[in-house]
């Protein structure tokens, strides 16, 4: 197989709690992760010329080892001594630097794709172990679906499929530095923590309203005061009928869950027509349906 097309799906954090700051400087987290159906498109082409070449539809993205798709391809090609060349064409549609794991999902898709293209025989678990060397979110983006993430996000426990619903995603026109957020997070001063276990139980019961009601993200204690527009988008989504709305990851993207298609569509149109969000998407959750290999 000399050519392969892949979809790299985004993720949201239905719940994000920070337990403590570790001695190595990383933060211990407990998160409920969920794949959603907005995606980047990746085309892999095997070439006879050696080396890795990356092309993208966004001029400001790096085309060298600073791009995670390059890094993930190099990881497998070096390990398995692959002499063929590789062209990676990346079409970005997931908002960049948005808390949606777009870069991690791109890297995950390349790992999965190269495993098939070069018949490496690696299992999903094998790929996940390698993915953590690229980024903490990469193992989840390989696994996909619904999961509890612990440690720095690399320890994953699969959960039952999240109940079907509509997901409204809105990114404001601000840049949020993950380093800034975690550097200014006062873990010892947090008084309200999301009920991660309660949310997991609601997911197990397929109780959408309860699972939505228990959504929370402790990083908002830093981002909302620093970037009030995040709070504005949350309030707008709730006013438009969302079951709940929170920030995903370290932001600045906000998502809301809806159980009514017409309300979700109306909210989507109103946010698109407004000025507080620069990128708006209406999508749904993605569940594996028993196949973690589906790409």
C-alpha positions in Angstrom: 0.0 0.0 0.0 1.7 3.2 -1.2 -1.0 5.7 -0.3 -3.3 6.0 2.7 -6.0 8.6 3.8 -6.7 9.1 7.5 -9.0 11.1 9.7 -7.5 12.6 12.9 -10.4 13.2 15.3 -10.5 15.9 18.0 -11.2 15.4 21.7 -12.9 17.3 24.4 -12.5 17.0 28.2 -15.9 16.2 29.8 -14.2 16.5 33.1 -10.7 17.8 34.1 -9.4 17.7 37.6 -5.8 18.4 38.8 -4.9 16.4 41.9 -1.4 17.7 42.6 1.8 19.0 41.2 4.4 16.3 41.0 8.1 16.5 42.0 9.1 16.4 38.3 7.0 19.5 37.6 4.2 17.7 35.8 0.6 17.8 37.2 -1.3 14.8 38.2 -4.7 14.8 36.6 -8.0 12.9 36.4 -9.9 13.6 33.2 -12.8 12.1 31.3 -11.9 12.3 27.6 -14.2 12.0 24.7 -13.6 11.9 20.9 -15.7 14.1 18.7 -16.4 14.1 15.0 -14.5 17.1 13.8 -11.2 16.0 12.2 -8.1 16.8 10.3 -7.4 14.9 7.0 -4.0 13.2 6.5 -2.7 11.6 3.3 0.4 9.4 3.5 2.4 8.6 0.4 5.3 6.2 0.3 8.1 7.5 -1.9 11.3 6.0 -3.3 13.3 9.1 -2.2 14.4 8.7 1.4 13.3 11.1 4.1 10.1 12.6 5.5 8.4 15.6 3.8 5.4 17.4 5.4 3.0 19.7 3.6 0.1 21.5 5.2 -2.7 23.9 4.3 -1.6 26.4 7.0 1.5 28.4 6.3 2.5 28.9 9.9 2.7 25.2 10.8 6.2 23.8 10.9 7.2 21.2 8.3 10.1 19.7 10.3 10.5 17.8 13.6 8.6 20.5 15.4 5.5 19.1 13.8 4.2 16.1 15.6 3.3 14.2 12.4 7.0 14.4 11.4 8.1 13.3 14.9 5.7 10.3 15.0 6.7 9.2 11.5 10.4 9.5 12.3 9.9 7.5 15.6 8.6 4.4 13.7 10.8 4.7 10.7 13.9 4.9 12.8 12.9 2.1 15.1 12.0 -0.3 12.2 14.8 0.9 9.8 12.3 1.9 7.1 14.4 3.1 4.1 11.5 4.3 1.9 10.6 8.0 2.0 7.3 9.4 3.2 5.2 12.4 2.1 2.7 13.6 4.7 0.0 16.0 3.5 -1.9 17.5 6.5 -5.1 19.4 6.0 -5.9 21.1 9.3 -9.6 21.7 10.3 -9.4 21.2 14.0 -8.7 24.6 15.6 -4.9 25.0 16.4 -3.8 25.4 20.0 -7.3 25.1 21.2 -7.5 22.4 23.8 -8.8 19.9 21.3 -5.7 17.7 20.9 -5.5 18.4 17.1 -1.7 18.0 17.0 -1.8 14.9 19.2 -4.5 13.3 17.0 -2.5 14.0 13.9 0.5 12.2 15.4 -1.8 9.3 16.5 -3.2 8.9 13.0 0.3 8.8 11.5 1.4 6.1 13.9 -1.7 4.0 13.0 -1.2 4.7 9.3 2.5 3.8 9.2 1.8 0.6 11.2 -0.5 -0.5 8.4 1.4 0.9 5.4 4.6 -0.9 6.4 3.0 -4.0 8.0 4.8 -3.4 11.3 2.5 -5.7 13.2 2.1 -3.4 16.2 -1.0 -3.7 18.4 -3.0 -0.6 19.5 -1.4 -1.0 22.9 2.1 -1.1 21.3 1.3 2.1 19.4 -0.1 3.8 22.6 3.2 3.0 24.5 5.2 4.7 21.7 2.7 7.6 21.4 3.3 8.8 25.0 6.9 9.7 24.0 5.3 12.2 21.5 2.7 13.7 23.8 0.5 12.8 26.8 -2.7 13.0 24.7 -1.4 10.8 21.9 -2.3 7.4 23.5 -5.9 8.5 23.9 -6.1 9.8 20.3 -4.9 6.3 19.2 -7.5 4.6 21.4 -10.4 7.1 20.9 -13.9 6.9 22.3 -14.6 7.6 26.0 -11.9 7.1 28.7 -10.7 8.0 32.1 -7.2 9.5 31.9 -4.9 9.6 34.9 -1.3 10.3 35.7 -0.2 13.1 33.2 -3.0 11.8 31.0 -1.3 8.7 29.7 -2.9 6.1 32.0 -6.2 5.3 30.3 -9.2 3.3 31.3 -11.8 2.7 28.6 -15.4 3.7 29.5 -18.7 2.8 28.0 -19.8 4.9 25.0 -21.0 8.4 25.9 -24.7 8.9 25.3 -25.5 10.3 21.8 -25.8 14.1 21.8 -24.9 17.2 19.9 -21.6 19.0 20.6 -21.3 22.8 19.9 -17.7 23.9 19.8 -16.6 27.5 19.8 -13.1 29.0 19.9 -12.6 32.7 20.7 -9.9 34.7 19.0 -7.5 34.6 21.9 -4.3 32.6 22.4 -3.9 30.6 25.7 -0.5 29.3 26.7 -0.8 25.9 28.4 2.4 26.7 30.3 0.9 30.0 31.5 -2.3 28.1 32.7 -0.5 25.4 34.7 2.1 27.9 36.1 -0.7 30.0 37.5 -2.8 27.2 38.8 -2.9 27.1 42.6 -3.7 23.4 43.1 -3.5 23.7 46.9 -6.1 26.5 46.8 -8.7 24.7 44.7 -11.9 24.3 46.6 -14.2 22.9 43.9 -13.2 19.8 42.1 -15.4 18.1 39.4 -17.0 14.9 40.5 -15.1 12.6 38.1 -16.4 9.4 39.7 -20.0 10.6 39.6 -19.7 11.5 36.0 -18.2 8.0 35.2 -21.2 6.4 37.0 -23.6 8.6 34.9 -21.9 7.5 31.7 -22.1 3.9 32.8 -25.9 4.4 33.2 -26.1 6.3 29.9 -27.5 9.3 31.8 -26.7 12.2 29.5 -28.2 14.9 31.6 -26.4 13.8 34.8 -23.1 13.4 33.0 -23.5 16.8 31.5 -24.4 18.4 34.8 -21.2 17.0 36.4 -18.9 18.5 33.7 -16.2 20.7 35.1 -12.7 21.9 34.4 -10.5 23.3 37.2 -8.2 25.1 34.7 -11.1 27.6 34.2 -10.0 29.1 37.6 -7.1 30.6 35.7 -8.4 31.0 32.2 -11.8 32.7 32.8 -10.3 35.6 34.9 -7.5 36.0 32.4 -9.7 35.7 29.3 -13.3 36.7 30.2 -14.6 35.8 26.7 -14.4 32.2 27.7 -17.0 32.8 30.4 -19.1 34.8 27.9 -19.2 31.9 25.5 -20.1 29.5 28.3 -23.0 31.8 29.3 -24.2 32.2 25.7 -24.3 28.4 25.2 -26.3 27.9 28.4 -28.7 30.7 27.4 -29.2 28.9 24.0 -30.2 25.7 25.7 -27.0 23.7 26.4 -27.3 21.0 29.1 -23.9 22.4 30.3 -20.9 24.2 28.8 -17.2 24.2 29.9 -13.8 24.8 28.5 -11.9 21.9 26.9 -8.3 21.2 28.1 -6.3 24.3 28.8 -8.5 26.2 26.4 -9.5 28.5 25.0 -12.2 26.4 23.2 -15.6 26.0 24.9 -18.0 23.3 24.2 -21.6 22.7 25.1 -23.7 19.5 25.0 -27.2 19.6 23.6 -29.9 16.9 23.6 -32.1 18.7 21.1 -30.9 19.1 17.5 -32.9 22.2 16.8 -31.6 24.0 19.9 -28.1 23.0 18.9 -28.5 24.2 15.4 -30.0 27.5 16.6 -27.1 28.0 19.0 -24.6 27.3 16.3 -26.1 29.9 14.0 -26.3 32.5 16.7 -22.7 32.0 17.8 -21.5 32.1 14.1 -23.4 35.4 13.6 -22.0 36.9 16.9 -18.5 38.3 17.6 -17.3 36.4 20.6 -16.3 33.2 18.8 -14.0 33.1 15.8 -14.5 29.4 14.9 -17.7 27.5 15.6 -18.5 23.9 14.8 -21.6 21.7 15.4 -20.7 18.0 15.7 -21.4 14.9 17.8 -19.5 12.4 19.9 -17.6 9.6 18.3 -17.8 6.2 19.9 -15.6 3.3 18.8 -18.5 0.8 18.4 -16.1 -2.0 19.3 -13.4 -1.1 16.8 -10.4 1.0 17.8 -8.9 0.4 14.4 -11.5 2.3 12.4 -9.9 5.2 10.8 
